[in-house]
Amino acid sequence: MNSVEFLRELVAFPTVSANPNLALVEFCAEHLRKVGAEVTLIRDPDEAKANLYATIGPRDVPGVLLSGHTDVVPVEGQDWTVPPFELTERDGKLFGRGTTDMKGFVACALRIALKAADREMVKPLHLALSYDEEIGCVGVRSMIDMLADAPFRPKFCIVGEPTLMSVATGHKGKTACQVTCTGKEAHSALAPTALNALHLACDMAAYVRELQAEIAESSGRDEDYDIPYTTLHVGQIAGGVALNIVPNHAEIKFEIRNLQEDNPEELLARISNHAATILEPLKQEFPEAAIDLNITNTYPPLSTAKDAEVVNFVKSLTGSNSTMKVAFGTEGGLFSSKLGVPTVVCGPGSMAQGHKPDEFVSMDQLSKCDQMLDELLLRLEAGV
């Protein structure tokens, strides 16, 4: 099968993160096992989802890892003009959910893996397919744990998120946090006798904005990013039951997307200290008052040196002379920081098309990805 044929099959699996991905993973495993690949499935506790790790070629030397995720974002509420879970070809573009993010790369990786099985490989090709990337790089962590105990780790990792086939050396880390505010309820006619939890939440949101303004003005910068500094953003706020009740409970959710040089724990400590400052004058009258911070998800940044061996290697595969950094997060930071595997991001399509209705990847981009992986196969055959 060629990459387009594989992509057609992959798009047909509606692997939104809330759904199982096991049927897609078993489809991939079946094709890989038929050609003699060593395939391991790492299932989640419910056995509805799984990571896949496959090796083609020798098992006793480090090789090159191609990393991709199998889950996609939802389509509900989006105005699609084509069936989202059916590949549609039009004007040199392939439409469907996940074509860019990132089943296009997975299709190319499956194609090259089957091709590699017919070659005499001096160094192995590894394939890592994960689940639940879209909700914070969650699923891949069990595969990271498995590889941490393996006798050999990959020499290099290529994460195939969409970069228009440019070589990306970095992305920011992310920390997601929920702030739960506890006040004291009352009839709204007696509001001054109560402690409005929504007001506490708004005070916390205001401080997040204040901290963001400070960082934008005076913190470190990395001009390789579209937004060259660490960002903080409040994405959700909830609370209240009825207009005539002073709410005793409210929540906000915010995120930090940090540069490698900035420590999100230090920012969280400042936010926590501000919460204590808010509560201090309230505690005598309202002993139940509380503002609790809870980290709900975090993943590390990717920061690979521009002159690293993996960068020069992948640039030689693509023919590129430059590098970039991407605004979105990837699993690359985990492969790099948790396993010490030198990692770059390089894949077909543009994230400008991702997460949108009528998502597409161009035929030209798939072709360029195939060319890169064909060149990779030649290097693995030669043991370079």
N, C-alpha and C positions, 0 to 999 in steps of 0.2 A: 504494500500500500504506500502511496505517496503522502506527502504532508496534508494536502487538501482532503484526501480521502479519510485520513485519520481525524482531521479536524471536524469533518462532517459527523463522524461517529461520536466524537467527544462532546460536541455542542448539543447533541440529542439527549445527553444525560443532564437532567435539570438539577445540577449539584449546587444549588443555593446553599449557603452555609447552614441554614436551618434544616436541610435535608440530608439524608445519608449520601455518602459517595461510594459505597462499597461496590455497587454495580460497575461504575466506571473503573475503579481500581482493579477489579477482577477481570474486566475486559483487557486492560493493559497487561496485567500479569499473565493472562492466557497467551497473548501474542509473544511476550518475552520468554516465557517458559518453553514455548514451541521451538524457539531457536537456541535453547540451551542456556539462557541467562540464569544466573542464580538470583532468585527473587525472594524477598522477605516482606511480609505484611505485618505491620504493627497496628493492631486494632485498638480502638478506644474501648472504654469499659462496657459500653452498651453493644459493642460489636456491630454497629451500624456504619461506622466510618473507619478508615484505615489509612496509614501512610504506606507507601511502597518504596522499597529500596532494592535496586537491581544492579548487578555487576555483570559486564560482558568482557571477557578476556581474563588474563591471569589474576589470581587472588592474592598473590604474595608480594605485590609491589603497589605503591600509591598510583592512582590514576587521576582522571579529571571527572568532576561531578557536575552533572546538569541538574539544576534544581528548579522545580515548578510546583505551583499549587493547583489543586483540582477544583476548589470551590469558587463560586461566583456570587456576585451581589444580586439582590432581588430585582424583579422587573415590575412588580406591582406599582401602580401610580405613574408609570411611564408610558408615553404615547409612541408605541412601536408601530412601524408601517410594514414590518415583516415579522414572521413568527420567531420569537426570541430563541426558542430551543430547536430551531431547524436552520441549517446553513443555507443562506441565500446568496448566490453569486450575481453581482451586477456591476457593470462598468469597472471591472478589474478589482472589485472589492468583495470581501467575504463577510456577510453580516450574520450576527447571532451573538447571544450573550456569552461572553468569555472569549470571543475570537481574539481580542487584544489582551485581555486580562484574565488568564494568560494561557488559554488552551491552544493558541497558535503556536507558542513555543513548545508546549507539551507534545503537540502533534509532530513538530520537527524533531524533537528529541526521540520520540518513539521510532520515527523513520530511520534516524541514524543508528539507533540501538539495534534494530533488525539488520541493517546493513553491516554493522560492526561484527555481528555474529558470523558472517561469511568470510571474515578476514583473519589473518594471523596477527593477533594483537601482541605487541611487546609490553604495552602498558594498558591498563583496563579503562573502560568507560563505565562510569557509575550514573545511575538515574535515581533521583529522589523526587517523589511526588507526595505532596502533603495535603492535609485537610484543614479547614478552619483558619486559613491565613487571613481571610477578609475580616475576621472579628478580632484581630490582634496577634497574628502569628502564634496561634494557640496549639494547633495539632502537631506541628513539626517538632515540638519539644521532646516528645517521646522518641522520635527518630534521632534527635541530637544526643539523647541519653544513650541510645544503643550504639551510636558511632563513637561515643566517648570511651566505650569499653572495647572497641574493635582493635585487633592487632595492628591494622593499618588504616590510616585516615587518608582521604583524598589529598593529592598534592595541591590542586586548585579547585575552586568552585565557581561556576557561572550560573547566576540566578537569572532566569530568562524573562524577567518583568519587562514591559515594553519601554524601549529607549530609542526607537527608530534605528536600532542596531549600532548605536553609539556605545562606547565603553564608559560606564558610570562607576566611579570609585567611592561614592559615598551617599549616605542619606542620614537624616536626623533620627535620633531615638524618640520614643514616645512613652509617656506615662499618663494613664487615664486615672482619674480620681473622682470619687463620689463624696460630697460633703453633706452630711445629715445634720439638720438644725432642729433642735428641740426647744419649744417655747412653752407658753401656758395659754390655754384657750379661755375665751369668754364671749358673751354676747357682744356684738359689734357696737352696741350703744354704750358699752362700758369698756371700750377698747383701751383706754389709758391704764386700766387696772390689769391688763393682760400683757403677755410678751409674744409679739407676733413673729412666728418662726420664718415667715416669708421675708420679713424685714431683715432678719439675721442673714438669710440666704442672699438677699440683695446686697447687704453690706459685704459679704464675702465675695460676691461677683464683682463688686466695685473695686475691691482690693486686687483681684486678679487682673483687672484692667489697668489699675495703677502700676502694678508690677510689670505688666507688659510694656507700658509706656516707658518705664525706667530702663528696661532691657533694650528696647529699640533705640533709646537715646544714648546709652552709655556702655552697653555690654560689648563683648567681642563680636566680630563679624567674620563671615566667610562668604566672599563675593561670588563663589562658585554656585551658590544657591539663589533661586529667584527671590526668596525672602532670606536675607543674609544673616539673620540673628535667630536666637531661640524664641519660640512663640508660645503664648498661653492663650487659651480660648475657652470660654464657657459655652457649651453646646446645648445644655438642657437645664431647665428649672421647673420644679413642680411643687405644688402644695395647695392647701386650702380645700374646703369641702363646700362651703356656701359663703355668699357675700356677707351675710350677717353673723358669721362666726369668725372670730380671730383665730387663725390656724395655729395649732401647737406643733406642727410637723411640716418641714419643707426640705427639699433636696436640690442641690445643683450638681451638675457633672461638668468637669473641665478637663482639659488635656494640656500637657506640656510636650512640645516637640523641640528637642534640644540638640544643639550642636555638640560635637564630640567634646569640645573644651568646657562645656557647661554641665554642671552636676545637677540633675533634677532633684536629688535629695535635699540639696541646699535650698532650692526654691520651695520645696514642700515644707521644709522647716520654717522658712519665713512665713508662709501662709498659715501654718499651724500656730506660730507665735502671734500672728495677727488675730487669729480666732480667740486665743487666750486674752488678748487685749480687749476685744469686744465683750467678752464674757465677764471680765473682772468687775466692772461696776454694776453688773446685773445680779450677781450671785446672791447677795444678801436678800434682795426682794424675791428673786426667782431661783431658788436653789436647784430646781430641775433643769435650768438652762444648760444647754450643751451644744457644741459644734464639733462633730466627729469627722475626721478625714479617713477615707479608706481607699487604698490603691486597688483598682479593679483590673488593671492590665499594664504591662510594661514590656518593652523590647528595646534592645540597645541600638545605638547608631552604627552605621558602617563607615569606616574611615580608612580606606586603603591608600597608601602612598602612591602618588602619580608615577613614581619611578619603580614601583614594585615589580617583581618578576611576573606575577600574574597579569598585571596591566599590560606590560610589553608583550606577553604571550598572546593575550586575547586581541590586542591591537593588531598583531601580526596575522591573526586569523581573519579579521574583518577588513584589513587594509586601512584602518583608521590612523590618523596622526594626532588625534586630540582625545581629551576625556571630558566628562561632565559629572555633575551630581544631580540626584533626582529629589523632588519635593516629597514624594510618597515613601512610606516605609516598606521594607522587604524582610524576608527571612535571612538575608545576607548577613545582617549584623549578628545573628545567632550563630551561623556557621563560622564566622570570623572570631567572635569574642568567646564563645563557649568551646569551640573545637580548635581554634587556632589555624583554621584552614584559610589561606589567602583567597579572597573573594572579590569578584566584580559583578555588576549587573549589566546584562546585555541581552536584548531580545527584540522581537519584531513588533511593530505597531507603536502607537503613541498613547500614553495615558490620557491625552486629551479626548480620546474616543471611549475610554473606559468608564464604567458606572453610568452610562448614558443610554437612552433609547437608540436603537439602530446602531449599536456598537459594531465596529468592523475592523478588520485588518486587511491591508491590501495584498494582492497576489505578489506584488513586487517585494514587499517586506518579508513574506514567507520565503520567497526565492532567495533573498539575501541571507536569511537565517540558515536555509539549507546549505548555501555555499559556505558559510562560516563553519558549520558542523561537518561538512565534507572535508574541509581543510583540517579540522581537528582530528578527524579519523585518520587522515594521512600521517599526522604527527604521532598519533598513538601507535600506528603500525610501525613507524620508524623508531619509536622509543624516544622521541625528542621531548 
